[in-house]
Amino acid sequence: MVDAKQLFSERGVTYDDFVILPGFSSFGISDVSTSAQLTKNIRLKVPFVSSPMDTVTSAKLAIALALQGGIGIIHYNYKTIQEQVDEVRHVKRFENAFIEDPISVSTEDLIDKAAALRKGIGISTFPVIDKDQKLVGILSKNDFSMKLHAGMKVKDRMIPIEKRVTLKWSELSADPDKRLEQANNALLDSHRGTLPILDDEGRILYLITRSDIEKNESYPLASKDARKRLRVGAAVETRASAKDRIKLLADAGVDVLIIDTSQGHSLFVIDLLKHIKKTYPDIDVIAGNVVTEDAAKALIDAGADGIRVGMGVGSICTTQNVAAVGRAQASAVYACAKAANGSGVPIIADGGISKIADITKALSVGASTVMMGSMFAGTEEAPGEYEYVHGVRVKKYRGMGSQEAMNQGSAVRYSLEKQTIKVPEGVSGRVVDKGSMHQWVPFLVAGVKQGMQKMGHKSVAELHEALWNSKLMFERRSLMAGREGNVHDLFDYEKERI
């Protein structure tokens, strides 16, 4: 039986090298809270972050994870910067209290334009404005069919505003919570799917929707900003183009930026970090990846709001085998957490997660949140299509250091974009279907709660307090101990997703 200081005193420690000893518990599993800080200023109800990989996080997965209480980080391996920006906007527009600057059409536009917008960004209801920018009608998906109405003008299919209930902003309470309640009640009383909110001159200011009310009721853990929009992050590179990317992402409403590079203890990362914090002080920045105390301290001193930890430990990463650089993940998380302890800067454990126990262990050695790639890559919401291999339903999953990903632009993450010879630091493969994020994430959360209850700690904060006070105890795990702790001595068994 050892405390963390003793556990990490000798050699590199992975999650499989130890087990956590149980503690006294006086509460039930439902009493456990998984709420934790992602950054200094952003708190999540579920400590899960999706990796900014092009086979993991696009808008669809980021929306699903945010609804379940975590946050998705949109990758930058698109052909253009604008494509990444559009993905961020898609997430921010998915759920709103008051939809600001709703996308509108004019009376003289063709129905074809509304149909293209609906197909492209998923919006089904459009305010219709005249040449003076005043609201004159509403056009919804129920008002037209492309087969029947192609080539017609919007004014010929819209519902005139005289037949719709509207509200004036000046009629609503100045108290934000009462204002939203008033607007929602008016929407429900209107028996409509949307309610336009106008200024005193009749121009549209906001739109509220019945679907947003339903989403709010269905997803009480959802990660939202102060304006009730879903939270989303985005990855940025360390080359010159990052400054253009960051400006556009900031304009799109991104909540947090991750400086995405395999070696975060560098002048390039520190310079970019300082630039972002000076230019966009309201946007939190996560810097990394790092694995040592010195590196974590350097990024904290430079202004990082969160530290991303891990090098060469992902299931599709070969950095340790190619570059001979990296660190066992549990050791890396503990070292960086020790450096950050007392600073208010949280640690994000990135990589090495293959089962629920690994999530719990990452939190137990100092991480506040856990970033995952392979654990989310096989879900319905992840990019790509399913295929069958030997009768098993799978999805493609590739490392950003793989030759395939680097050919599309991710070489910058490994400082290889200018190199003639590029040695891959990752592979491409497949992962098994995990179903929908809306079932998978609650399953993972339930497993983490079970582990924390057995340790006797109600929250991540309590868990960390026990860690730093040497009250959380561990046991080194031998090869045979690991075997004993797994399923054994059965003729056969049904393997569950853990």
N, C-alpha and C positions, 0 to 999 in steps of 0.2 A: 504494500500500500504506500503510495507516494503522492505528494502534491505536484502541481504543475512545474514548479521550479526544479524539482528532482527529476520529473519525467523527461524534461527537455534538456537535461544537463549533459548528456553523453553523446548521443548520435542523432541523426535525422530520424524523425518520428512521423509515420503516416497515420491515417485514421485507423487502419487495421492493426496498428501496433499497440493499441491500448483499449481498455474498457473503463467506463466510469462506474465507480462504486455507488450503490444506492444510498439515499439519505432518508431521514425521517420525514414522512409525509402526513399532513393533517388536512388535506384538501382533495377534491376530486379533479379528474382530468378536465372537466368543463370549466374549472376555475383558473386554468392556466392561460396566460396571455402570451401570444407570440409577437406582440407589438415591439418594434425596435427602430432605432434611428438608422436611416440609410446614409444621411449626411448630417452635418451640424443642424440644418434647418428643416429637413424632410424626414418625417416619421411614417413608417408603414405599419399596417396592422398584421401583415404577414411578411416575414423576413426573407422573401424570395425575389431575386433579380434575374432576369433572363440575359444571357450573354449576347453581346453585339456581334453575332455571327450570321452570315447570309443564309444559312440553313436552319436558323433558330428564330430570329426576331425581326419580323416585319410588323406592320400596324395591326394585323389580325391577332397575332399572339400577344402583342403589347396591350391591346384592348382587353383580351380575356384575362391576362394576368393582373392588370390594374383593377378589373372588376372583382377579382378574388382577393385583393388586398396587397398585392405585390407591385412590381414595376418592371416594364420592359425597356430595354435599351436598343434603339434602332441602329443597325449596323450602317457603315458608310461605303460598303462595297457595291454601290450602284454605279451605273454608267455616268450619271450626272448628279451634281449636288442637289438639284431641284427634286429629284426623285426621293431622296431621303427626307427633304423638307416636307414634301407632300405627305409622306407616311406619318410624320410627326403631326401635321395639321389634321390628318384623318383621325388620329387618336384624340386630339384636343377637341375636335368637333363632335365626337361620338356621344358624349353625355354632358349636358350643360344645364345649369339652372336657367339663366337667361342667355340665349344664343345671340352673341354680339355680331353685328354686321352679317346677318343671314344672306346667303347667296340668293340673289334675286334675278328675275328676268323682266324684260320690258314688254309692253303691250304689243309692240311691233315685231318682237322676236318670233321665230318659227317654233312650233312644237318640237321640231327636231333638236333644237338647242337644249330644251329641258330634258328630253330623252337622253341626250348624250351626257349631260351633267348627272342625271340619275344613275346611269350605267357606270360613269367614271368615278364618282365619289360617294355614291350611295344615298344621296339626298332625295327624298320623295315629295317634299312640299316646298313650293317656291313663292315668296311674295312677288307680286307683279306691280311694277312702278311705271308711272307715266314720264313724260319728258321733263316734268318739274320735280322728279324724284319723290312724288307723293304716292302712297299706297292706294292702288285702285282695285286690287283683286288678289285672289289666292289661286294658285294652280297646284293641284296635287296629283299623285299617280292615278287617282280614281277618276280624274277628269279627262284623260286622253288615252288613246291607244295608237301606237305607231303605225299599225296596219291600217287603221281607219282615218287617222288625222295627220299623217305626214304631210308637210307642206302648208298646213294651216297655221294661222297666227295665234299667238297665245291669247289675245283678247277675245278670240272666238270660242275658247274652251274654258277660260277662267271663271271662277265664281266671283261676281262683283263684291266689293267690300261692303256694300250696303246689306248684303245677305249674310255677313259674317259678324260675329261678336269681336270687338276690339277693346283695348284698354289704353288709356293715356298714362304715360309715366308720371305725370304730375298728380294723378289721382291716387297713386300708391304711397304707402307709408315710407317714411325716411329710414325706418329700422330695417336692415337687410333681411332678417329672418321673417318679420311680419310681412314685408313686401313680397317675398317669395310665396308665403302662405296665401296672401291675398290673390296673387296672380294664379297660383295653382287651383284655388277654389273657383275662380272665374273660368278657368279652362275647363274644369270638370262640369261646371254648370252649363257651359256652352254646348256640351255634347259633341264637341269637335276634337280632332286630333291635334290641332295647333291653335295658338292664340297670339295674334300680332300685338305688340305694344308700341304705341306711337308717341311722337312728340306733339306739341300743341298745334303744329302746322300740318299734321297728317303724314309726316315722314316716318318710316319704320325705324325704330331703334333696336328692338329685340324681338325674338320669337321664343315662345316656350312650347314644349310638346308633351303630349300625354305619354309618349314612349319613354321620355326621360323620367317622369314620375314613376312609371312602372319599373324602370331600371333601378332607380333609387331604392324602391321597396324590395326588389329581388336581390340586390347586392349590397347589403349593409356595411360590408368591410371595404368597399371600393376605395382605392387610393385617389384622392381628389385634391385639387389646389383650392385656394381661397375663393375662387369663382365657380366652384363645383364642377370643374372640368377634370377628366381623368388625367392622372399624372403620366408622364412619359419622359424617358431620357434618350440621348443620342450620343453616338461615338464620333469623335473627331480625330483626325490624323495629326502628325507633328510637322508636316511640311507647310510651305507657304500658303497653299490653298485653304488651309484650316481657317484662316481669318475670315475669308469670304463665306465659308460654310457656317461658321459660328454666328455671323451677323444674320444670315437667313434663318438659322434655327432659332435664334433669339426672337426674331420677328414672328416666327410661327408659334411661339409660346412654350418652347421646350423647358422642362422643369430642372433638368440636371444634365450636365455634359460630362462625358467620360473621355479623358485623353487616352486613346487606345493604342498602346504600344507594348511590345513584349518586354522592353527594358525601360522601366519608368524612372530609374535613378540616372537621369541624364540632363544635360544643360538644355536640350531642346524641350523637354517636358516642363522643366522649371520655368523657362522663358515664356512658353505658351500659357502655363498656369497663371503666371503673374499678369500677362496680357489680358486674359479672360476676366480675372478678378478685378482688374482696374477698369476695364471697359464695360463689363456687364456685372456689376456688383450684386445684382439681385438673382443671378443664376449660380446655383451651387455647382462645384466642380469636383469630380472624383479623379484622382491621379493614380498612376501605377503603370504597369504591374511591378511590384517590388516584393522582396522576400527577406530583407534584413532590417534590423533596428535603425541603422544609419540611414538607409534609403527612406524609410518611413518618416524619420525625423526631418530629413531634408525637404520632403514634400509638405509636411505639416508646417514647417517654418516658411515655406514659399506660399502658403495660403490655402492648401487643399482642404476641402470640406469633407472628404472621405478618402480612404486609402484602399486601393484594390490590390489584393495579395494573391500571388501564385505565379509560378514559372515552370513550365514543362510538366505539369501534372494532369492536364486534361486528357480525356480518353483518346483524343485524336491528335495530341501534341507530341512531337518528337524532339523538342528543343534540348532536353537533357542528353539525349543520345547523339544529336548532331553537334551541338555547340559546347557540350560538357559543362553547361551552366544551368543552375536551378536550385531547388531545395525541396525536401520532403514537405508536403503541404501543411501538416499539423504543426511542425516546427516553425514554418514560415508565418503562419497565422499567429501563433503564440508570440513570436519575436516582435512582429509588427504591432500587435495589440499591446504588448508591454511598452513599446516606444510611444504609443498613442494614449496610453492610460493617463487620465487626468487632463488631457488636452481638449476633450469634447469632440474629437474627430473619430468617427466610427470606422471599423474595419469591415471590408467586404471580402469574404473568402471566395476566391474564384478558382474552381477546378478541383478535381479529385473526388467529386461527389458521384457515387454510383448506387447508393441506397439511402434509405431514410436515416439510418444510424449515423451516416457520415455528416448529414445536415446537423443533427443534434451535437455531434462531437465538435464540429466547426464552431458552433455557438459556445460550447463549453470551454474552448481554449481561447476565447476572446473576440470572435467575430460577432458583429451585430446583425449582419445579413449574409446570405449565401448566394453567389452567382452560379447559375447552372446552364449548361449547354445540352449535353446528351440527355439529361433528364426531361427536357422539354422538346427536343428535336423530333421525337416520334409522335407528337400530338397532332390532332386534326388541324389546329390553328397554326402550326409551324409551316414555313414555306415548302413548296414542293408537293409532288403527287405520291400517293402510295403505290407500291408495286408488290408483287409476290415473289419470294425466293424460297424454293423448296417448300411451298405451301404456307410460308409465314409472311404476314403482312408487314412491310417495312417501309421506311422513308430514308432518303439519302441524308447523310450527315457528314460534313467535311470540316477539317480544321482550317482556320484562316491562314495558316502557314503551309497548307497543301499547295502543290503545284497548280492544281485546278483553280483554287481561290486566288492565288497570287497572279495568275494570268488575267484575272478580272480586276485587279487593282490593290489587293491586300498586301502586296509586297512591301508597301510603305510601313506597315506595322512592324516589320522585321528589319527595317532600314536596308532593304534590298532593292528598292526601286531603280537605283542607278547602277546596280551591279550586272555585268554581262552574264556571269554564272550565278544562278540562284539555287542554293541547296535547300530543298523544302524542309520546313520544321513542323510538318503536320501531314496527315493522311486523309484520304476520303474513304468513307465506308457507309454502312447502313445501320439504323437502329430500329428496334421492334416498335410496332404501333402501341401507343399508350392511351389511345382514346382522346376524349376532349379535355382541355385544360379545366373545364368547369367541374369535372369529376376528379381529375388527377391531382390538382392543387389541394382541394380539401382533404384528399386521402393522405397526401404528404404532411399537411398541417396536423392532422389527427395523430400521425405517427410521432411527430416531434413533441406534441403535447403529452403523449403517453410517456415518452422518455423523460421529459422534464418533471412530470409528476412523480416518477419513480426516483428521481434525484432529490425530490423534495423542494423544488424551486418553482414558484408561481410565474416568474417572468424572466426575460432575458437579463434585465438589470440585476435581479436577485442572483441569477446564475453567475454573472460577472463579479458581483461583490464577493460571492463565495470563492471564486477562482483567485482573486487578488488577495484574499484574506487566508488563503491556504485551508479553507474549509471544504472545498471541492476536492475529492480524493480520486485517484486513478490507480489502475493496476496495469503493469506492462503485460503484454499478451504474447505468449510463445506461439509457435506454429501449431502445436497440439491444442493449446487453449483456444485458438481461433477455430480449429476443427470442431472441438467439443461444443463451442458456442453456436455452431451452425447445425443445420439438419444433418443427421447421421443415423446409420444403422437401421434404415428402412428399406423394404423391398423396392418401393417406389413411393412417390408423393406428388401432389399437385403444387407446383411452384407459384406463389403469389407474387404480385408486383410490389416489391419492397426496395 
